[in-house]
Amino acid sequence: MIDIKFCYADNHSEYYDINFDSNGDFVQVDNFDTSILLSLYTDQRAGSSEIGEARKRRGYIADELYNSFVHGSKLWLLEQSRLNNNTRNLAKTYAENSLQWFLEDGYLENIDVSTRIYDNINIEIIIIALSTNNKNIWAYSLWRNIGE
């Protein structure tokens, strides 16, 4: 799967940016890095039961173009949550849901998501690609400011 490469915006940033080569072209990668990042960190629109005020529900604007596909995850709903097992379980569910399209579209054979609590919530994603049967592991740490 060819994709555009994302990288940290700078050495001390928690933000990602598109990577360009010396000719000004997009740097491409033959892996799932960028797609996983976008799946996890694009804000999926919250429902009315999750956020009462419609203008605060966020969401990806391009979802208005699709009838059935919704981009991103609801991990953003956990930003101000207490660091406990309920939050960890929700993070796992939100991450799994956001990555489900890889299976449905036939890119991956298997996705295994696990979450752990340290000073934040850590998500580990293990995937097996259909095309290569290679096992790859990604690890992400969510917000360092989750309340206790």
C-alpha positions as CSV (number, residue, x, y, z in Angstrom):
1,M,0.0,0.0,0.0
2,I,1.7,3.2,-1.2
3,D,1.0,6.2,1.0
4,I,2.3,9.7,1.7
5,K,4.8,9.8,4.6
6,F,3.9,11.7,7.8
7,C,6.5,12.7,10.3
8,Y,6.7,14.8,13.4
9,A,6.5,18.5,12.6
10,D,9.8,19.1,14.5
11,N,11.9,17.2,17.1
12,H,9.8,18.4,20.1
13,S,6.4,18.3,18.6
14,E,3.5,16.0,19.1
15,Y,2.1,17.0,15.8
16,Y,2.5,15.3,12.4
17,D,3.1,16.9,9.0
18,I,3.5,15.7,5.4
19,N,7.1,14.9,4.5
20,F,8.6,16.3,1.3
21,D,11.8,15.3,-0.5
22,S,14.4,17.7,-1.8
23,N,12.5,18.1,-5.1
24,G,9.4,19.2,-3.3
25,D,7.5,15.9,-4.0
26,F,5.7,13.9,-1.4
27,V,7.8,11.3,0.3
28,Q,6.0,8.0,-0.3
29,V,6.1,4.9,1.9
30,D,5.0,1.3,1.2
31,N,3.4,0.7,4.6
32,F,0.5,1.5,6.8
33,D,2.1,4.2,9.0
34,T,0.2,7.2,7.6
35,S,-3.1,5.4,7.3
36,I,-2.9,4.2,10.9
37,L,-2.1,7.7,12.1
38,L,-5.0,9.2,10.2
39,S,-7.4,6.4,11.4
40,L,-6.5,7.0,15.1
41,Y,-6.0,10.7,15.2
42,T,-8.7,12.1,12.9
43,D,-11.6,13.1,15.1
44,Q,-14.7,11.1,14.3
45,R,-17.9,13.0,14.9
46,A,-19.5,12.3,18.3
47,G,-23.1,11.4,18.6
48,S,-25.7,13.5,20.5
49,S,-25.6,11.1,23.4
50,E,-21.8,11.7,23.8
51,I,-21.7,15.5,23.3
52,G,-24.9,17.4,23.7
53,E,-24.0,20.6,21.8
54,A,-23.9,19.9,18.1
55,R,-21.1,22.4,17.3
56,K,-18.8,20.7,19.8
57,R,-19.1,17.2,18.3
58,R,-16.1,17.8,15.9
59,G,-15.8,15.3,13.1
60,Y,-14.0,15.1,9.7
61,I,-15.6,17.4,7.2
62,A,-15.1,15.0,4.2
63,D,-17.5,12.5,5.9
64,E,-20.2,14.7,4.5
65,L,-19.2,13.3,1.0
66,Y,-19.7,9.7,2.0
67,N,-22.9,7.8,2.8
68,S,-21.5,5.0,4.8
69,F,-17.8,5.5,5.6
70,V,-16.8,7.5,8.7
71,H,-13.2,8.6,9.1
72,G,-11.2,8.6,12.3
73,S,-11.7,7.6,15.9
74,K,-13.4,8.8,19.0
75,L,-10.1,8.8,21.0
76,W,-10.4,12.6,21.3
77,L,-13.4,12.1,23.6
78,L,-11.0,10.6,26.2
79,E,-8.7,13.7,26.4
80,Q,-10.1,14.9,29.7
81,S,-11.0,11.4,31.1
82,R,-9.5,10.0,34.3
83,L,-6.8,7.4,33.8
84,N,-8.5,4.2,34.8
85,N,-9.5,0.8,33.3
86,N,-12.8,2.2,31.9
87,T,-10.8,4.8,29.9
88,R,-8.3,2.2,28.8
89,N,-11.1,-0.1,27.6
90,L,-12.8,2.7,25.7
91,A,-9.4,3.6,24.1
92,K,-9.0,0.0,22.9
93,T,-12.6,0.0,21.5
94,Y,-12.2,3.3,19.7
95,A,-8.8,2.3,18.2
96,E,-10.2,-1.1,17.0
97,N,-13.3,0.6,15.5
98,S,-11.1,3.2,13.6
99,L,-8.9,0.4,12.1
100,Q,-11.7,-1.9,11.1
101,W,-11.7,-0.6,7.5
102,F,-8.3,-2.2,6.9
103,L,-9.9,-5.6,7.3
104,E,-13.1,-4.7,5.5
105,D,-11.2,-3.4,2.5
106,G,-8.9,-6.5,2.4
107,Y,-5.6,-4.8,3.3
108,L,-5.0,-6.8,6.4
109,E,-5.5,-10.3,7.6
110,N,-5.5,-9.4,11.3
111,I,-5.4,-6.5,13.6
112,D,-4.6,-6.9,17.3
113,V,-5.0,-3.8,19.6
114,S,-3.9,-3.8,23.2
115,T,-3.9,-0.9,25.7
116,R,-1.9,-0.4,28.9
117,I,-1.9,2.3,31.5
118,Y,1.4,3.9,32.5
119,D,1.6,7.7,33.0
120,N,-0.9,7.8,30.1
121,I,-2.6,5.3,27.9
122,N,-0.4,3.3,25.5
123,I,-1.9,1.7,22.5
124,E,0.0,-1.2,20.7
125,I,-1.2,-2.3,17.3
126,I,-0.1,-5.5,15.7
127,I,-1.1,-6.1,12.1
128,I,-0.6,-8.8,9.6
129,A,-0.8,-7.7,5.9
130,L,-2.6,-9.9,3.4
131,S,-0.1,-9.1,0.6
132,T,3.1,-10.0,2.6
133,N,1.9,-11.9,5.7
134,N,4.5,-9.8,7.5
135,K,3.8,-8.9,11.1
136,N,4.2,-5.2,12.0
137,I,3.9,-3.5,15.4
138,W,3.0,0.1,16.1
139,A,2.9,1.8,19.5
140,Y,1.3,5.1,20.4
141,S,1.1,7.0,23.7
142,L,-2.0,9.1,24.2
143,W,-2.2,12.3,26.1
144,R,0.2,12.9,28.9
145,N,-2.3,15.1,30.7
146,I,-5.1,12.6,31.4
147,G,-6.4,13.3,34.9
148,E,-5.9,10.9,37.7
